[in-house]
Amino acid sequence: MTTIKEHRSWFEIDLIRAVSAGRMGMIMRFAETYRSYKQKVRRFGPIWLWVALFFIILALVGCVTTPKLTPEDRMRDIQFLADWARDYHPFVELNEKYKNAPSYEALLPRYLEFAENAKNNEEFFQVVNGYFKVISATCHFYLIGEESLKSFKLASFFGFIKWVITPGQFDRAPYWARLSDKISTRAHPPFHIVHREGKYLTDDDWQYNGTTVHRGSEILKVNGMTCSAYLNFINENTSLRYDAYAKDWTKQYLLIIDEGSTHKGWQVDFSLPDGSVLRAFVPKVKDFPAPKAEKVHTTEPKANCTCLELTKDVGYIRVKSCMPGKLSALFRGFIKKDRNKIKTFLERSQGKYSKLIIDFRNNGGGLPQYGYDALISPFLDEPATYSQVVGVKKKFLADTDESVLDSLRDEVSTQKAHVIRITETKPPEELDPNQWTFYEVTRKIEPRNRYNFKGDLYILINGGCLSAADDYLNAVKRIGLATLVGQNTGGGAAGYLAPPIIMLPASGMAFRVETDLVINPDGSINELFGTPPDVELPIIWPPRSITKEDLLKDEWIRTVIDEL
């Protein structure tokens, strides 16, 4: 009789072979073999732990190969993007109307030609990226990173969530995620440049072979071209040619484009302050230059949540993010940690605060669950019910498998308030009812872990509040929990469906794309205009640090303390 130990030995050897060969059929046969052992061996628990561990490793380890694409393949991917946008994307027409975005339909022939003539995968990726930006002027629409791809593949394999694509198809996408990380498209010289009265002048001293190029030296030529001719050159011959948006921003930088891996810098003719002309090789430095006059950027504490007493009557809570770490989507203990910190802070106050300020400025989002669990439920005395009106293209609903739609609905619902009712409703007047289905989604938030606070709640918001942060603020506005103070958010409130994954058929590039839109209480579209504040204040620079001294100098905070 063969022992379990012997079975494990050959199992380990053959699984290694299966992983190397990518043979899913063999792997599934091994799993079936192990199922039979459940009837024979009492120690089936450790065996299944081993099998589960193997499948996790399989999802995380894979061979990334370089795709070999024909011109027809590349054109097929661009056409797929255009068709997807036409049939399913909720914002392409709205972007053209409200954000002056270029027409994706009018630009399609141009990008098909770019794709056909792309010389390599890097150039093709830049073509897709350029067209992608035309389609994705609003909301969640992004290339999926390699770490997320591993998580999505694992979740798909175990059936935690269903996508339109199969687990095996995820293996083509990491190549493009890695390529995206490697591509450099912006570069600058080791000195600042100012554009003044039609001339380009250096804004720092720079040393070249023992000669000082003093601040105020004029740039006469770049690579033998006048400055205007050089700008025309990079617009037509670098990655900028794939960018359909206005390129006037390049004029303020001049030397701003990384022309590729072989590009080391620029040959520049300088007119020095003494009247002489110097020709020098200026090396490139990757990415955008740092601002000459450093703008105020808040020095944040390491902790995601900070609680301070500003005055004897006013408390303050700063929340940097709704998902502070790369693994926070899987390990969500940070929500409980922050909630306990806030609870302890307010317990120590013994209910003395008449005002509590929650600073959500520049919170880029993360998990919607954070706002509901840490910043809504603990402030409630009784259940709060609110409704959202959300819309989806009819064709997306018709063409997507119901099991996939269920997964996308569940992904939103499990991170938000409990859905108690969904009913169809009329679309806004500007949206064609023959193309759209709109729902009124009613949710209930239950009180939980009540904080010791009975005063007035104020939340500071601005255009940097996005995605899950905006979703929290949008819910707060609907239930009247707090007064929103500041500027419109950047939008992105979660609605009816989580963004699905789309994969380009030839290359395997994988994106997450928004497919629904949310109507604000005032009738505006959330993803286009954000959530408006209850009290609008002038735009200001953020505080220098999250300290009592700097916060009490902040104009918005002073307004809350002194005037509201």
C-alpha positions in Angstrom: 0.0 0.0 0.0 1.4 3.4 -1.0 1.8 5.8 1.9 0.7 9.4 2.0 4.3 10.4 2.4 5.2 8.6 -0.9 2.2 10.2 -2.6 3.4 13.6 -1.5 6.8 13.0 -3.0 5.6 12.3 -6.5 2.9 14.9 -6.1 5.5 17.5 -5.4 7.7 16.5 -8.3 4.9 16.4 -10.9 3.4 19.6 -9.6 6.7 21.4 -10.3 6.6 20.0 -13.8 3.0 21.1 -14.2 3.8 24.6 -13.1 6.8 24.8 -15.4 4.7 23.6 -18.4 1.6 25.6 -17.4 -0.5 22.4 -17.7 -3.8 23.3 -16.0 -5.4 19.9 -17.0 -2.7 18.0 -15.2 -3.1 20.2 -12.1 -6.9 19.7 -12.1 -6.3 15.9 -12.3 -4.0 16.1 -9.2 -6.8 18.0 -7.4 -9.3 15.2 -8.3 -6.8 12.6 -7.1 -6.6 14.4 -3.8 -10.4 14.6 -3.5 -10.4 10.8 -3.5 -8.0 10.7 -0.6 -10.7 12.4 1.6 -12.5 9.0 1.7 -9.4 7.1 2.6 -7.2 9.2 4.8 -8.1 10.9 8.0 -5.4 13.5 7.5 -7.2 15.1 4.6 -6.9 18.6 6.2 -3.1 19.0 5.8 -3.4 17.5 2.3 -5.9 20.1 1.2 -3.9 22.8 2.9 -1.0 21.7 0.6 -3.2 21.7 -2.5 -4.6 25.2 -1.6 -1.1 26.4 -1.1 0.0 25.1 -4.5 -2.9 26.8 -6.3 -2.0 30.1 -4.5 1.6 29.7 -5.7 0.4 28.9 -9.2 -1.6 32.1 -9.3 1.4 34.2 -8.1 4.1 32.5 -10.2 3.9 32.5 -14.0 6.1 32.7 -17.0 5.7 36.2 -18.7 6.4 35.9 -22.4 6.8 38.7 -24.9 3.7 38.9 -27.2 4.4 38.8 -31.0 1.8 41.0 -32.6 1.0 41.5 -36.3 -0.3 44.8 -37.6 -3.7 43.2 -37.8 -3.5 42.2 -34.2 -2.6 45.7 -33.1 -5.4 47.2 -35.1 -7.9 44.7 -33.7 -7.1 45.8 -30.2 -7.7 49.5 -31.0 -11.0 48.7 -32.8 -12.0 46.6 -29.7 -11.4 49.6 -27.5 -13.5 51.8 -29.7 -16.3 49.3 -29.9 -16.2 48.8 -26.1 -16.4 52.5 -25.6 -19.3 52.9 -28.0 -21.4 50.1 -26.6 -20.6 50.1 -22.8 -18.7 53.1 -21.6 -21.0 55.6 -19.7 -18.9 58.7 -20.2 -17.5 59.1 -23.7 -20.2 61.3 -25.0 -20.5 63.1 -21.7 -16.8 63.8 -21.6 -17.0 65.4 -25.0 -19.9 67.6 -23.9 -18.7 68.6 -20.4 -14.9 68.2 -20.5 -14.1 69.1 -24.1 -12.5 65.7 -24.5 -11.6 64.8 -28.1 -13.9 62.5 -30.0 -12.8 58.9 -29.8 -14.8 58.1 -32.9 -13.2 60.9 -35.0 -9.8 59.8 -33.8 -10.2 56.1 -34.5 -8.7 56.1 -38.0 -5.7 57.9 -36.7 -5.0 55.4 -33.9 -5.7 52.4 -36.2 -2.9 53.8 -38.5 -0.6 54.3 -35.4 -1.2 50.8 -34.4 -0.6 49.3 -37.8 2.7 51.1 -38.1 4.0 50.6 -34.6 7.6 49.3 -34.7 7.6 47.4 -31.5 5.5 46.5 -28.4 6.7 49.7 -26.5 5.5 51.9 -29.3 2.2 50.0 -29.6 1.7 50.4 -25.8 2.0 54.1 -26.2 -0.5 54.1 -29.0 -3.0 52.2 -26.8 -2.2 54.5 -23.9 -2.9 57.6 -26.0 -6.3 56.2 -27.2 -7.1 55.0 -23.8 -6.7 58.6 -22.4 -9.2 59.8 -25.0 -11.8 57.2 -23.8 -11.0 57.5 -20.1 -11.2 61.2 -19.4 -13.5 60.4 -16.4 -13.4 58.1 -13.4 -12.0 54.6 -12.9 -10.3 53.5 -16.0 -6.7 52.1 -15.7 -4.2 49.5 -16.7 -4.1 46.8 -14.0 -0.8 46.5 -12.2 1.1 43.2 -11.8 0.3 42.7 -8.1 -3.4 43.3 -8.7 -3.4 40.9 -11.6 -2.1 38.2 -9.3 -4.9 38.9 -6.8 -7.5 39.0 -9.5 -6.3 35.7 -11.0 -6.4 34.0 -7.6 -9.9 35.3 -6.8 -11.1 34.2 -10.2 -9.6 30.8 -9.9 -11.2 30.1 -6.5 -14.5 31.6 -7.7 -14.5 34.5 -5.2 -15.4 36.8 -8.1 -16.3 36.1 -11.7 -14.8 38.1 -14.6 -15.6 38.0 -18.3 -12.1 36.5 -18.7 -10.8 33.2 -17.4 -8.0 32.7 -14.9 -5.6 31.5 -17.6 -6.1 34.6 -19.7 -4.6 36.7 -16.9 -1.1 35.3 -17.7 -0.8 37.6 -20.8 -1.4 40.8 -18.9 1.7 41.1 -16.6 4.0 41.7 -19.6 2.2 45.0 -20.3 2.1 46.0 -16.6 5.9 45.5 -16.4 6.4 47.4 -19.7 4.3 50.3 -18.5 6.5 50.6 -15.4 9.7 50.7 -17.5 8.6 53.3 -20.1 9.9 56.8 -19.4 8.2 59.6 -21.4 9.2 62.7 -19.4 12.7 64.0 -18.8 14.3 67.4 -17.9 17.7 69.0 -17.7 19.7 69.4 -14.5 18.5 73.0 -14.3 15.2 74.8 -14.4 14.0 76.7 -17.4 11.7 79.7 -17.5 9.7 81.0 -20.6 9.7 84.8 -20.6 8.7 87.2 -23.4 9.1 84.5 -26.0 12.6 83.4 -24.8 13.8 80.4 -22.9 16.2 81.2 -20.0 18.0 79.1 -17.5 16.7 79.6 -14.0 19.7 78.1 -12.2 23.5 78.2 -12.5 24.9 75.0 -14.2 28.4 73.8 -14.6 29.7 72.4 -17.9 33.3 71.4 -18.4 34.5 74.1 -16.0 32.3 76.8 -17.6 29.4 78.2 -15.6 26.2 78.6 -17.5 24.8 81.3 -15.4 21.2 81.8 -14.5 19.5 83.9 -17.1 21.4 82.4 -20.1 19.2 82.2 -23.1 18.6 78.8 -24.9 19.1 79.6 -28.6 18.9 76.1 -30.2 18.2 72.5 -29.2 19.7 69.8 -31.3 20.4 72.4 -34.0 16.8 73.6 -34.1 15.2 76.8 -32.8 13.2 76.3 -29.7 9.9 76.5 -31.6 11.1 74.1 -34.2 12.2 71.7 -31.5 8.8 71.8 -29.9 7.2 71.0 -33.2 9.6 68.2 -33.7 8.8 66.5 -30.3 5.1 67.0 -30.9 5.3 65.1 -34.2 8.1 62.5 -33.6 7.9 61.4 -29.9 5.3 59.8 -27.7 3.5 63.1 -27.8 2.2 62.3 -31.2 -0.1 59.7 -29.6 -1.5 62.3 -27.2 -4.7 63.8 -28.6 -4.9 66.5 -26.1 -3.5 70.1 -26.4 0.3 70.2 -25.9 0.7 73.8 -25.0 2.0 72.7 -21.6 5.3 71.6 -23.2 6.1 75.3 -23.9 6.7 76.1 -20.3 9.3 73.3 -20.0 10.9 73.1 -23.5 13.2 70.2 -22.5 10.6 67.8 -21.1 10.2 64.7 -23.3 12.2 61.5 -22.9 12.7 60.4 -26.5 13.6 56.8 -25.6 16.2 54.5 -24.1 18.9 55.7 -26.6 18.2 59.4 -25.7 20.8 60.6 -23.3 20.2 64.3 -23.4 20.2 67.4 -25.7 22.8 69.5 -27.6 22.0 73.0 -26.5 23.3 76.4 -27.7 23.4 78.9 -24.9 23.8 82.7 -25.2 25.7 83.5 -22.0 25.2 86.8 -20.1 28.6 88.0 -21.4 27.5 87.7 -25.0 29.4 84.6 -25.9 27.7 81.4 -27.2 28.3 78.0 -25.7 27.3 74.7 -27.2 27.0 72.0 -24.5 25.6 68.5 -24.1 22.9 68.6 -21.5 22.1 65.2 -19.9 18.6 64.2 -19.2 17.0 63.5 -15.8 13.9 61.3 -15.9 10.5 62.5 -14.9 9.1 66.0 -14.4 11.4 68.6 -12.7 10.7 69.5 -9.1 8.9 72.9 -8.8 11.3 75.8 -8.5 9.3 77.5 -5.8 8.2 74.5 -3.7 4.5 74.6 -3.1 3.1 73.7 0.3 2.7 69.9 0.6 1.5 68.7 3.9 4.0 66.7 6.0 1.8 63.8 7.0 2.3 61.6 10.1 3.2 57.9 9.4 -0.1 56.8 10.8 -3.1 56.8 8.5 -5.4 58.3 11.1 -4.4 61.2 13.5 -6.5 62.6 16.3 -5.8 65.9 17.9 -7.5 68.4 20.2 -7.4 71.9 18.5 -9.2 73.8 21.2 -11.0 72.8 24.4 -14.2 72.6 22.3 -13.0 71.4 18.9 -11.5 68.0 18.1 -9.8 67.1 14.8 -9.3 63.8 12.9 -7.1 63.5 9.8 -7.6 60.4 7.5 -5.0 60.1 4.7 -6.4 57.2 2.8 -9.2 54.6 2.8 -6.6 52.0 1.9 -3.2 52.9 3.2 -1.1 49.9 2.1 -0.7 47.6 -0.9 -2.2 44.7 0.9 -4.9 46.6 2.7 -7.6 45.3 0.3 -6.8 41.8 1.6 -5.9 42.5 5.2 -8.5 45.0 6.5 -7.5 45.2 10.1 -6.4 48.8 9.5 -10.1 49.9 9.5 -10.7 48.4 13.0 -7.4 50.0 14.2 -8.4 53.5 13.0 -11.9 53.1 14.4 -10.5 52.1 17.8 -8.1 55.1 17.7 -11.0 57.5 17.0 -13.1 55.8 19.7 -10.4 56.1 22.3 -9.8 59.7 21.4 -13.4 60.7 21.8 -13.8 58.6 25.0 -11.0 60.6 26.5 -12.7 63.8 25.5 -15.7 62.7 27.7 -18.1 64.3 25.2 -16.8 67.9 25.7 -16.3 68.7 22.0 -19.0 70.8 20.4 -17.4 70.5 17.0 -15.4 67.7 15.4 -13.5 68.3 12.2 -12.7 65.3 9.9 -10.0 66.3 7.4 -10.5 64.3 4.2 -8.6 66.6 1.9 -6.6 64.8 -0.9 -7.8 61.4 0.3 -7.6 59.4 -2.9 -9.9 56.6 -1.8 -9.4 52.9 -1.4 -12.1 50.7 0.2 -15.6 52.1 0.5 -16.0 50.0 3.6 -13.6 52.3 5.5 -16.0 55.3 5.5 -19.0 53.3 6.4 -17.4 51.3 9.2 -15.1 53.9 10.8 -16.8 57.3 10.0 -20.5 56.8 9.6 -21.9 53.9 11.7 -20.2 55.0 14.9 -21.8 58.5 14.7 -25.3 57.1 14.3 -28.0 56.8 17.0 -30.4 55.0 14.7 -30.3 53.4 11.2 -29.9 55.8 8.3 -31.5 55.1 4.9 -30.5 56.8 1.7 -30.9 56.3 -2.0 -28.7 56.7 -5.1 -29.8 56.9 -8.7 -27.3 55.0 -10.9 -27.3 54.2 -14.6 -25.8 51.5 -16.8 -25.8 51.1 -20.6 -28.5 48.6 -21.6 -26.2 46.8 -24.0 -23.6 46.1 -21.2 -26.4 44.6 -19.1 -27.6 42.5 -22.0 -24.2 41.3 -23.1 -22.7 40.4 -19.7 -23.3 37.1 -18.1 -25.6 37.3 -15.1 -23.0 35.6 -12.9 -20.5 38.3 -13.7 -23.0 41.1 -13.0 -23.8 39.4 -9.7 -20.1 39.5 -8.8 -19.7 43.1 -9.7 -22.8 44.0 -7.7 -21.6 42.0 -4.7 -18.2 43.7 -4.8 -19.9 47.1 -4.4 -22.5 45.9 -1.9 -20.1 44.1 0.5 -18.1 47.3 1.0 -21.0 49.7 1.4 -24.2 50.0 3.3 -26.7 47.1 3.1 -28.9 47.2 0.0 -32.5 47.0 0.9 -34.2 47.8 -2.4 -33.4 48.3 -6.1 -36.1 49.6 -8.4 -35.9 50.8 -12.0 -36.4 54.5 -12.6 -36.4 57.1 -15.4 -33.0 58.3 -16.8 -32.2 62.0 -16.7 -33.6 63.9 -19.7 -30.2 64.2 -21.5 -29.7 60.4 -21.5 -31.6 58.2 -24.1 -33.9 55.7 -22.3 -33.4 53.4 -25.2 -29.7 53.1 -24.4 -29.8 53.3 -20.6 -31.2 51.5 -17.6 -31.4 53.5 -14.4 -31.9 52.2 -10.9 -32.8 53.7 -7.6 -30.6 51.8 -5.1 -31.7 52.2 -1.5 -29.2 51.4 1.3 -29.4 51.2 5.1 -26.5 51.9 7.5 -26.8 50.5 10.9 -25.4 52.1 14.1 -22.3 50.4 15.4 -19.7 51.0 18.1 -21.1 54.5 18.9 -18.5 57.2 19.5 -18.8 59.5 22.5 -19.6 62.6 20.4 -22.9 64.6 20.3 -21.8 67.8 18.7 -21.6 69.1 15.1 -19.5 67.2 12.6 -17.6 69.1 9.8 -15.7 67.4 7.0 -13.1 69.2 4.9 -13.2 68.2 1.3 -11.5 69.2 -2.0 -10.8 68.0 -5.5 -8.3 65.4 -4.3 -11.1 63.4 -2.7 -11.7 60.5 -5.1 -13.3 57.1 -5.5 -14.0 55.5 -2.1 -13.4 58.9 -0.4 -15.9 60.5 -2.6 -18.3 57.6 -2.0 -18.1 58.2 1.8 -18.7 61.9 1.4 -21.5 61.4 -1.0 -23.3 59.1 1.5 -22.7 61.6 4.3 -24.3 64.3 2.2 -27.4 62.2 1.5 -28.1 61.2 5.1 -27.2 64.7 6.5 -24.7 63.3 8.9 -22.2 66.3 8.7 -21.5 69.6 7.0 -19.2 69.3 4.0 -16.8 72.3 3.9 -14.4 73.3 1.1 -14.5 72.5 -2.6 -16.1 69.9 -4.9 -14.6 66.5 -4.7 -13.0 64.8 -7.7 -15.9 62.3 -8.0 -16.0 58.5 -8.3 -18.7 57.5 -5.8 -19.4 53.7 -6.1 -22.9 53.0 -7.5 -24.4 49.8 -8.8 -21.5 47.9 -10.3 -17.8 47.6 -9.5 -15.6 48.3 -12.6 -15.2 45.1 -14.6 -12.0 43.9 -16.2 -11.7 44.2 -20.0 -8.8 42.5 -21.9 -7.7 43.5 -25.3 -8.1 40.4 -27.5 -4.8 40.3 -29.3 -2.3 41.8 -26.8 -3.8 40.7 -23.5 -3.6 44.2 -21.9 -6.0 44.2 -19.0 -7.9 47.3 -17.7 -10.5 48.1 -15.2 -13.2 50.3 -16.5 -16.2 52.1 -15.1 -19.6 51.0 -16.5 -22.1 52.9 -14.3 -22.7 56.6 -13.3 -24.1 58.1 -10.2 -26.5 61.0 -10.1 -25.9 63.5 -7.3 -28.9 64.8 -5.2 -28.7 68.1 -7.1 -29.1 66.2 -10.4 -25.5 66.5 -11.5 -23.3 63.5 -12.5 -21.0 62.6 -9.7 -18.1 61.3 -11.8 -18.1 64.5 -13.9 -18.6 67.1 -11.2 -17.9 65.4 -7.9 -19.8 65.9 -4.6 -20.4 69.6 -3.9 -19.7 71.0 -0.4 -22.5 72.4 1.8 -20.2 75.4 2.5 -17.9 76.4 -0.3 -14.6 78.1 0.6 -11.9 79.6 -1.5 -9.1 77.3 -2.7 -6.1 77.4 -0.3 -2.8 75.6 0.1 -3.0 72.7 2.6 -1.4 73.1 6.1 2.3 72.5 6.3 1.9 69.7 8.8 -0.7 67.8 10.8 0.3 69.5 14.0 -1.9 71.7 16.3 0.3 74.8 15.5 -0.1 74.5 11.7 -3.7 73.3 11.7 -4.8 76.4 13.7 -3.3 78.6 11.0 -5.3 76.8 8.3 -8.0 79.1 6.9 -10.6 76.4 6.4 -10.2 75.2 9.9 -10.4 78.7 11.3 -13.6 79.2 9.4 -15.1 76.1 11.0 -13.9 77.1 14.5 -14.8 80.8 14.3 -17.7 81.1 11.9 -19.7 77.9 11.4 
